[in-house]
């Protein structure tokens, strides 16, 4: 009986000690990160309605906005593939290869800006970019609006979504609707989110050790906040520049937007949400192995020569960032009419 009592007391002491240690990690994590909310966030100046969101979904899958009628938003940001296309660089108009890896659309509403170089201030501005990019959808804003007006079924859909607008099929409304739909593409309830909310067993012991390393090694100095990234710009190669595969000398990053020498090879810090689902990695898409990406970031950004065990633990933590994926039903799009503009291959 005494032995049993001693064993129970010993187990209780070990459990209490582990809980205290874990509480310290949890509180530290709560100071650096935030969980993804369950509902879609509001967009300033663009109030959501079910009708606008549904229209935005239709336009997200509308290939006729492209010159060839073959490319839509989902082509490069596939919702069923973690919001990416799993290519090093995306394939656009006439099989052209884009210059950078397509970042995920999931949780992009929480980024401080859009695109690797931050050239779009928000989702609304970003939505208009690929339409006019000659390497992507290769159309024009005027042609896209004209196309929608020439598809009879869109007249009523836009009217219902924007009832106060006398001419609702216009560029602003098109971009507002797409942005509102994209804002719904969030991934709550990841094990890490549940952990931040107090469910301490939501992550494995190895994932918690990875979180501790993630914080202590300095990863969290850039990858923090609600999106575990996406809130700042940093040079790629703070301590040691990677090879030309990872950092091509011709792509100077944010410099191409600001023309400031200080922004050469500076990029928006990517979100790590759902990172296990979205290879390949970096703006070049040259790292297909998440463990390799962790090791490269350790050496180039932190000057840390991470051992295999440390890489494994950090990678395990990154797997805890995979949340519930959006469940999106494919929209039924209105048919073209006799006078709807034809595709141009």
Secondary structure by P-SEA (a helix, b strand, c coil): caaaaaaaaaaaaaaaaaaaaaaaaaaaaaacccccccbbbbcccccccaaaaaaaaaaaacccccccccccccccccccccccccccccccccccccccccccccccccccccccccccccaaaaaaccccccccccccaaaaaaaaaacccaaaaaaaacccccccccaaaaaaaaaaaaaaccccccaaaaaaacccccccaaaaaaaaaaaaaccccccccccccccccccccccccccccccccccccccccccccccccccccccccccccccccccccccccaaaaaaaaaaacccccccaaaaaaaaaaaaacccccccccccbbbbbccccccccc
